[in-house]
Amino acid sequence: MNALMKMIATGFGVGLYFRAPGTFGTLLALVPVYAMATLEVSHKFWIYIVVWLIAYLSVKSYEKDTQTHDSSSIVVDEILGFLTIFVFFEVELILVAIAFVLFRLFDILKPGPVGWIEKKLHGRPSGTLLDDVVAGGLVIVVLELMHYQMSA
């Protein structure tokens, strides 16, 4: 089971073998984003909950085995964080591109609540995941504001 958890936590090795693993982990998130694109929001939500649980268990196992916390080799957090956005948004190429750039910026710079969550939950598997989920939440807010400005 530990080998499977390692594979999930590292995005099937993406986090172990690439420079800029967070960026490549986010690119890997395009697979489930596009796979879920035609589903109803309620179905996306339940799949998201299952992904959350699997991500949590994989991070917990990986961090325990490696005695590390929020290692750059863990990319399932980027996958979950980016997936957060498209539970609520339609998958359109321009929207995906804007979300990708914003998500990477928020994940790297850790503005406001992203940095707060990272510090508050440091050392916990939930902290490894939740800062990226909050970064995805900030992207949702920015995209909604952009949509509001464009429709006004």
N, C-alpha and C positions, 0 to 999 in steps of 0.2 A: 504494500500500500504506500510506503514512503516514496518509492520510485514514481508512482502515479502522481502523488501530491507534489513532488518536485517538478514533474513535467508540467503540471497545471500552474503552479506558482511562477515558474519561469517562462510561461507562454510557449511550452513545447521546445524550450531551449533558446528561444529568442533572447531572453535576458542574460544568457550565459555567453553567447557567441557574437553578439553585435556591439559595436560602439553605439552610444546613445540608445541604450536599451529601452528607456521610457518612450522615446519616439517610435522605435520599432514595435514596442508593445502596443502603442496606440494605433499604429498601422494594422497590427494584427486584429485589433478590435473591429476593424472594418468587416471582417468575416461574419461575426454574429450580428453586427448592425445591419448588413445587407441581407443576411439570412432571415432576419425578423421583420424586414421592411414592410411586408404585405400583411402582417398580422394586426389584429385589433389591439388597441391599447391594453385592454384587460389581459389578453394573452401575453403580450410583451411584459406586462408587470409581473405575472406569475413566473415566467421564464427568468426574469431579472432576479426575483427572490431566490430561485434555485441557484442561479449563477452566484449570487451573493454568498449563500451558504457554502457552496463548493469552494469559492475563492477564500472565504474565511478559514475553512478547514485546511486548505492547501497552504496558506500563509502560516497558520499556526504550526503545522507539521514542519514546514521548511525552516521557519525561524527556530524551532526547537532543535531540529537536527543540525543546523549550521551554527547555532548559538549567536545569531545575528538578529538585527531588527531593521526592517525597511531597507534591506539590501537592494542595491541597484539591479541585481539579477532577478528580483521579484518584479514581474510586469503584469501579473493578473490584476493588480490594483489599477493600472492604466486602462486595462481592458474593461473592468467594471466601471471606472469613472467615465470613460467615453460612452459606454453603453447606456449609462444613466441619461445622457442627453437624448438619445434616440428612442427611449421608451415613450417620450412625449412629443417628439418631432417627426415629421415625415422625412424620409431619406431622399434628399435632393442633392445633386453633386455640389452646387455652390454652398448649400447649407453645411454639408459635410466638410468642405474645405475650410469654411469660416470657423466652424466648431473645432476642427482639428487644430488650427493655429491658436485659437483662444484657449483651448484646453491645455495645450503644451505650455503656453505662456503662464497660465494660472498654476499649473503643476510645478513649473520651474521656479517662478517668482514667489509663490505661496502668499498671495495677498490676503489681508484680513482674516476671515474665518478659516481659510485653508491652513495658514500658518498656526493659528490658534489651536485648531484640532490636532495638528501634527505635534505640537508641544504638549498639549493637554493629555493626549493618549499615547505619548511616546513609550515604546516598550511593549505595546499590546498589538496583537494581530488586527484588532479593530481599528487602531490608529493607522496602521499601514494602509488599510483599505479606505478608511473614511475621509482622509484628506483628499484623495482623488475623487471620491464621490461628491464631496463639497465643491471641488474644482469644477466637476461636471455640472453641479447645481448653479454655480456662478455663470457658467456658459449659458445655461438655460435662461437665466435672468437677462444677460446681455442680448441674447437672440430675441427674447420677448420685447425688450426695449427697442431693438433695431426694427422689429416688425411693427411696433406701435408707431415709431417715427416715420416709417415708410408709408403707413396707411393713414397718417394724419394729414 
